[in-house]
């Protein structure tokens, strides 16, 4: 329905780790669909594999630019994965709580990752080498200051315990979070190996994170697909740009097209005066 996403404040989409905003388009069809339904949509533009602190600085510039361009007092943020941590740092450590109306996080590791804890116990030389190789490729794709080693460390439970202590919620901001689940290891071929690893260590997940690891603030629930494949970490950002299933959802926790879920998220913000 046209206009159902005409929210009071513009929507800022903040991507997660490993990708950047650009020609490929991290968010798939989502920005276009939200605009068709009345929302003003912007992108964070931060690095794909930089530290939380560095990316928060880039996001601060983005928020200020959006407010100046639109004349709005605040922005609504929808952040995927590590992007949610960067916005929380921006709000609490950098003092941007007065400029953020709401933060909705999609599978953000607010409580740290058990799987990453295990991976960080691998030989340091192996972790260092993997990080440096990844940094090299991210520089080629446009990252200004990639730091994959910091990204790995910042996903651990130890880091997030301290992060949560240093970055308490701001009373001026509405915090919402949600989790997703793949239904089996073959739900998403790209995520098969990560899913099996997480399943062995910590249970069912979206291929990277379990529901317990992503809950923060007002928890909207655990969502999956209407078909046999469920919803993976990649599906959450519509990286494949297609419907998940043609089977209609039996309830609000089953999704056949991820764009419909984002329309719902923004419509709910509108209904609450955001």
Secondary structure, 3 states (H helix, E strand, C coil): CCCCCCCCCEEEEECCCCCCCCCCCCCCCHHHHHHHCCCCEEECCCCCCCCHHHHHHHHHHHHHHHHHHHCCCCEEEEEECCHHHHHHHHHHCCCCHHHEEEEEEECCCCCCCHHHHHHCCCCHHHHHHHHHHHHHHHHHCCCCCCCHHHHHHCCCHHHHHHHHHHCCCCCCCEEEEEEECECCCCCCHHHHHHHHHHHHHHCCCCCCCCHHHHCCCEEEEEEEECCCCECCCCHHHCCCCCCCCCCCCCCCCEECCHHHHHHHHHHHHHHCCC
